[in-house]
């Protein structure tokens, strides 16, 4: 565990303790289980966002992807009556295809990730609204969905299944990021893409791979979110969820300049966001200010990252020639 992750863990304990003191119901089983469910839902796509940020990119289209993939999932299950497992695979594949599209536009056409995914945010939301004629879609009288409903929104051993999905995804992505060649390449590309390319790394393939993973995790989250809400309103479903993902990644130690971050940090960042949401509710702060809280969190995270970056640069400048930089 790095110093950043340790510090974030201590911050979680402090804020959690303060919240529990302000309202003992914070530690009630009902509230903790609800938080675990939300941490699972938001943590999965935040990991995908974190992987993209590590490469120096960003994905602003996540929320709109949820809307588009969500209405497709409901349509496949209700109107086309596909087996649930096939519909789920199609939705996850759809997320991967959208991630591939983003990666190709960024690498092959040399477009800025901000521009590519901002356009995706607008396009996917618009297509979803047109697809449903701006109406809300629900499961209605769909066939037998008991198994997939339990998998997506039920509990195993008293623990919400989305939280268990998050644990599995976290372990897999941690191995990929911290124990594989691809993970080392992600960091190298994020720190200096040109230097990585001159070192023989196929930087374009690495960046595309990050967007593929982000899209696949967004597809998986779409399925979980649809069964969590039981309906999809394309004009609001997933609105601003990309902010949560970016905030969780930044809080977890991912630098928006790229080249830094960890899976554990992103998960801890997601937990901290949910505790902050609980604290906002306990203090009686209007829910309309939630986005203001998220914006403030992102701003503070960016300021902290900038200050830490300057300190490292000063230390590197003072270090004797030939000395290795301190971790």
C-alpha positions in Angstrom: 0.0 0.0 0.0 1.4 3.4 -1.0 1.5 6.5 1.1 -1.4 8.0 -1.0 -3.6 4.9 -0.4 -2.7 4.8 3.3 -3.5 8.5 3.6 -6.8 8.0 1.8 -7.6 5.1 4.1 -7.0 7.2 7.2 -9.2 10.0 5.7 -12.0 7.4 5.2 -11.8 6.4 8.9 -11.8 10.0 10.0 -14.8 11.1 7.8 -16.6 7.9 8.6 -16.1 8.4 12.3 -17.4 12.0 12.1 -20.4 10.9 10.1 -21.2 8.2 12.6 -21.0 10.7 15.4 -23.3 13.1 13.7 -25.8 10.3 13.0 -25.4 6.8 14.5 -27.7 5.5 11.7 -24.7 5.8 9.4 -23.5 2.4 10.9 -26.9 0.7 10.7 -26.9 -2.5 8.6 -29.5 -1.0 6.2 -27.4 2.0 5.4 -24.1 0.0 5.2 -25.7 -2.5 2.8 -27.1 0.4 0.7 -23.7 2.0 0.6 -22.1 -1.3 -0.4 -24.5 -1.6 -3.3 -23.8 1.9 -4.5 -20.0 1.5 -4.1 -20.3 -1.6 -6.3 -22.2 0.1 -9.0 -20.0 3.2 -9.1 -16.8 1.5 -8.4 -16.8 -0.8 -11.5 -17.1 2.0 -14.1 -14.8 4.3 -12.0 -12.0 1.6 -12.5 -12.6 1.8 -16.2 -12.3 5.6 -16.1 -9.2 5.3 -14.0 -7.4 3.1 -16.5 -8.2 5.7 -19.2 -6.9 8.5 -17.0 -3.7 6.7 -16.3 -2.9 6.8 -20.1 -3.5 10.6 -20.0 -7.0 10.4 -21.5 -10.5 10.9 -20.2 -14.0 9.6 -20.9 -16.8 12.1 -20.6 -19.4 9.9 -22.4 -19.9 7.3 -19.7 -23.2 8.5 -18.4 -24.6 8.7 -22.0 -23.3 5.3 -22.7 -25.4 4.0 -19.8 -28.5 5.6 -21.3 -27.9 4.2 -24.8 -26.9 0.7 -23.6 -29.6 0.7 -21.0 -32.5 1.2 -23.5 -30.9 -1.4 -25.8 -30.9 -3.9 -23.0 -34.5 -3.3 -22.0 -35.5 -3.4 -25.7 -33.7 -6.7 -26.3 -35.4 -8.3 -23.2 -38.9 -6.9 -23.6 -39.5 -6.4 -27.3 -37.1 -9.0 -28.9 -37.5 -11.4 -26.0 -33.8 -12.6 -26.2 -32.4 -14.8 -23.5 -31.1 -12.6 -20.8 -27.6 -13.9 -21.0 -27.4 -13.1 -24.8 -28.9 -9.6 -24.2 -26.3 -9.0 -21.4 -23.4 -10.1 -23.7 -24.7 -7.8 -26.5 -24.8 -4.8 -24.2 -21.3 -5.5 -22.8 -20.0 -6.0 -26.4 -21.7 -2.7 -27.3 -19.7 -1.0 -24.6 -16.5 -2.5 -25.9 -17.3 -1.3 -29.5 -17.9 2.2 -28.2 -14.6 2.1 -26.3 -12.9 0.8 -29.5 -14.4 3.7 -31.4 -13.1 6.2 -28.9 -9.6 4.6 -28.9 -9.4 4.6 -32.7 -10.5 8.3 -32.9 -7.9 9.3 -30.3 -5.0 7.2 -31.8 -5.6 7.1 -35.5 -7.1 10.5 -36.1 -5.1 12.2 -33.3 -8.2 13.8 -31.8 -8.2 15.0 -28.2 -9.9 12.5 -25.8 -11.8 15.4 -24.3 -13.3 16.3 -27.7 -14.0 12.7 -28.7 -15.8 11.7 -25.6 -17.6 15.0 -25.3 -19.1 14.4 -28.7 -19.9 10.8 -27.5 -21.7 12.3 -24.5 -24.0 14.3 -26.8 -24.4 11.7 -29.6 -25.2 8.7 -27.3 -27.7 10.6 -25.2 -29.4 12.0 -28.4 -29.6 8.5 -30.0 -31.0 7.0 -26.8 -33.7 9.7 -26.6 -34.6 9.2 -30.3 -34.6 5.4 -29.9 -37.3 5.6 -27.3 -39.1 8.7 -28.6 -37.9 10.3 -25.3 -40.1 7.9 -23.3 -39.2 5.8 -20.3 -38.6 2.1 -20.8 -39.3 -0.6 -18.2 -39.5 -4.3 -18.1 -43.3 -4.5 -17.9 -44.4 -8.0 -18.8 -41.0 -9.3 -19.9 -40.3 -13.0 -19.6 -38.6 -14.7 -16.7 -35.9 -12.4 -15.4 -35.7 -13.7 -11.9 -32.1 -15.0 -12.2 -30.6 -12.0 -13.9 -32.5 -9.7 -11.5 -31.0 -11.5 -8.6 -27.5 -11.5 -10.1 -27.6 -7.8 -10.9 -29.4 -6.5 -7.8 -29.7 -9.3 -5.3 -27.5 -10.4 -2.4 -25.2 -13.4 -1.8 -24.3 -14.2 1.8 -26.0 -11.0 2.8 -23.7 -8.9 0.6 -25.1 -7.0 -2.4 -24.0 -8.7 -5.6 -22.8 -5.4 -7.3 -20.3 -5.1 -4.4 -19.1 -8.7 -5.1 -18.8 -7.9 -8.8 -16.6 -4.9 -7.8 -14.3 -7.2 -5.8 -13.9 -9.6 -8.7 -13.3 -6.7 -11.2 -10.9 -5.0 -8.8 -8.8 -8.1 -8.4 -8.7 -8.8 -12.1 -7.8 -5.2 -13.0 -5.2 -5.0 -10.2 -3.4 -8.0 -11.6 -3.6 -6.5 -15.1 -2.4 -3.1 -14.0 0.2 -3.9 -11.4 1.4 -7.4 -12.4 1.4 -7.5 -16.2 3.4 -6.0 -19.0 0.3 -4.2 -20.3 0.0 -2.5 -17.0 3.6 -1.2 -17.1 2.9 0.0 -20.6 -0.1 1.9 -19.4 2.0 3.8 -16.9 4.8 4.4 -19.4 2.4 5.8 -22.1 0.7 8.0 -19.5 4.0 9.5 -18.2 5.4 10.1 -21.7 3.8 8.7 -24.8 6.6 9.8 -27.1 9.3 8.3 -24.9 7.3 5.1 -24.6 7.0 4.9 -28.4 10.7 5.3 -28.9 11.2 2.5 -26.3 9.4 0.1 -28.6 6.0 0.2 -27.0 3.0 0.2 -29.3 1.4 3.2 -27.6 -1.6 3.3 -29.9 -2.5 -0.3 -29.0 -2.1 0.4 -25.3 -4.4 3.5 -25.4 -7.0 1.5 -27.5 -6.8 -1.3 -24.9 -7.5 1.2 -22.1 -10.6 2.5 -23.9 -11.7 -1.1 -24.6 -11.5 -2.0 -20.9 -13.3 1.2 -20.0 -16.1 0.5 -22.5 -16.5 -3.1 -21.4 -16.8 -2.1 -17.7 -19.3 0.6 -18.7 -21.3 -2.1 -20.5 -21.3 -4.3 -17.4 -22.3 -1.3 -15.2 -25.2 -0.5 -17.6 -26.7 -3.9 -16.9 -26.4 -3.5 -13.1 -27.8 0.0 -13.2 -30.8 -1.0 -15.3 -31.8 -3.7 -12.8 -31.1 -1.4 -9.9 -33.5 1.2 -11.2 -35.9 -1.2 -13.0 -36.4 1.4 -15.8 -34.5 3.7 -18.1 -35.4 7.3 -18.8 -32.9 8.3 -21.6 -33.0 12.0 -20.8 -31.7 11.5 -17.2 -30.4 7.9 -16.8 -26.7 8.1 -15.9 -26.6 11.9 -16.0 -23.3 13.3 -14.9 -22.1 9.8 -13.7 -18.8 10.5 -15.5 -18.2 13.2 -12.8 -18.4 10.5 -10.1 -16.0 8.3 -12.0 -13.5 11.2 -12.5 -13.8 12.3 -8.9 -13.3 8.8 -7.6 -10.2 8.3 -9.8 -8.7 11.7 -8.8 -9.4 11.1 -5.1 -7.8 7.7 -5.5 -4.5 9.1 -6.7 -4.9 9.1 -10.5 -3.3 12.1 -12.0 -5.2 13.9 -14.8 -1.8 14.3 -16.4 -1.5 10.5 -16.7 1.0 8.0 -15.5 -0.2 7.6 -11.9 -3.0 5.7 -10.1 -3.9 2.3 -8.6 -7.0 0.1 -8.5 -7.1 0.1 -4.7 -6.9 3.9 -4.7 -9.8 4.2 -7.2 -11.9 1.8 -5.0 -11.0 3.9 -1.9 -12.0 7.0 -3.8 -15.4 5.5 -4.6 -15.9 4.6 -1.0 -15.0 8.1 0.1 -17.4 9.7 -2.3 -20.3 7.6 -1.0 -19.4 8.5 2.6 -19.4 12.1 1.6 -22.8 11.7 0.0 -24.0 10.2 3.3 -22.5 13.2 5.2 -24.2 15.6 2.8 -27.6 14.0 3.6 -27.0 13.8 7.3 -26.1 17.5 7.4 -29.3 18.3 5.6 -27.5 19.9 2.6 -30.0 20.0 -0.3 -29.5 17.2 -2.8 -29.4 19.8 -5.6 -25.9 20.7 -4.2 -24.6 17.2 -4.8 -22.9 18.3 -8.0 -21.4 21.3 -6.3 -19.9 18.9 -3.8 -18.5 16.6 -6.6 -17.1 19.6 -8.4 -15.4 20.8 -5.3 -13.9 17.4 -4.6 -12.5 17.2 -8.2 -11.1 20.7 -7.8 -9.4 19.9 -4.5 -8.0 16.7 -5.9 -6.5 18.5 -9.0 -5.0 21.2 -6.8 -3.5 18.6 -4.5 -2.1 16.6 -7.5 -0.6 19.8 -8.9 1.1 20.7 -5.6 2.5 17.1 -5.2 3.8 17.2 -8.8 5.6 20.5 -8.1 7.2 19.0 -5.0 8.4 16.0 -6.9 9.9 18.2 -9.6 11.7 20.3 -7.0 13.1 17.1 -5.3 14.2 15.8 -8.6 16.0 19.1 -9.4 17.8 19.0 -6.1 18.8 15.3 -6.4 22.5 14.6 -7.3 23.2 13.8 -10.9 22.7 10.0 -11.5 20.6 9.5 -8.4 17.3 7.6 -8.7 14.1 9.6 -8.0 12.5 8.8 -4.7 9.2 6.9 -4.9 
